[in-house]
């Protein structure tokens, strides 16, 4: 029973991250459900793009504000804030990737984790 409760909390975290992204006009939001993969490092990747390093930084800040407001959660670890081409927010069960649009196509995380269940959200 504890596992189901944990998954519900993880789903709420994913929704809070997506809301933070959309509040700052993130582009091409994708959710990769990794739970059925043995080699997965977490339950979900949430990926988006920004059109400038300033927007990438702003999206990361919006996500952190929203997860703090909704769930009182902060990332366990943050990478990439110094250059804002690829910012990673690690919430343990959910890892959030915010890419400058050119960096996203270069790293192509969605293809690396092609076995995951992918959900693409429409741009707002």
N, C-alpha and C positions, 0 to 999 in steps of 0.2 A: 504494500500500500504506500510506503514512503516513496517508492520510485515514481508512482503516478503524481504525487504531490510535487515532487522535484521537477517532473516534466512540465507541469502546469506553471511553476515559477519560471522555468526556462522559457516557455512560450510567452509569458508576460514580459520577460526581459527582451526577447526578440521584438515584440510589438513596441516596447518603449524605445528601443534603438531605432527601429524604422520610423517611428513618429519624430524622433530627434532629427533624423536624416531629412525627412520630408519637410520639417519646419524650416530647414535651411536650403530648400530647393535642390537637394541631391538628385543626381541623374542616375538612371539605369540601376535601380535598387534590385538586388537579387538575394534570395535567401537559399542557402544550401543546407539541407537537412542531412547531417552526417551520421545520425544515430545508428543506422543499420550497417555502417562500414567498420570493420574490425580495426583498421589502421587509423581511424579518426582520432584527432587530438582533442576534440571537443564535440558538442552536440550540434552546433550550428555555426556557419559562417554567414555574416550579413555583409554584403559588399555594395559599394556605391561609388560614384564618380563625382568629381567637382571640376569646374571649368577653369579654376585658377588655384594657385597655392593658398591664396587668401580664403577662398571658398572651402577648400579642403580643411584648413585649420578651423574655420567657422563651423563646418559640419561636425567635426570632432568635438568642439566645445558644446554645440547644441545637443549632441548625443549625451555627453556627460551631464549637462544640466538636467535633461529630461529623465535620465535613469536615476539621478539623485532625487529629483522631485517625485517621481512615480514610485520608485522602489527603495529609495535610500541606499542605492548601490553606487559604488565607484569602481572603475577598472582596477584590476589587480596589477596590471602592467600596461604601460603606454610606450609605443615605439614610433619614431619618425616625425615627432613634432618639430624638430629642428629645421627640416627642409620642406615639410608638408607636401611631398610628392606621393607618399604612401604612409598614412597614419594607421597604426594598428592599435585598437583598444581591446585588451584581453580581459574578459569578464569570467574567465575559467570555462564555463559551459558554453559560452557564446563568444566568438572572436569576431570583431568588427573590423573591416578593411575599408578605408576611405582613400580612394586613389585620385590623383590628378589623371585626367582622362587618357593621356598618352602612356603613362606608367601602367595603367590597368590593362591595356591591350598587350603590353610587353610581357607582363607577368602571367596573365591569363589564368588566374586561379580557378575559374569555372571549368576550364579544360583539364587542369591538373586533378580536379575532384569531380570528374565527369560522371562517376558512379553515384554521386549524391543525388537526392531528390531536389530538383531546382524549381524555385518559384520566382518568376520575374514580375515585378510590380510596375504598373504604369507610372510614367513621369507625371508630376503634378504641375 
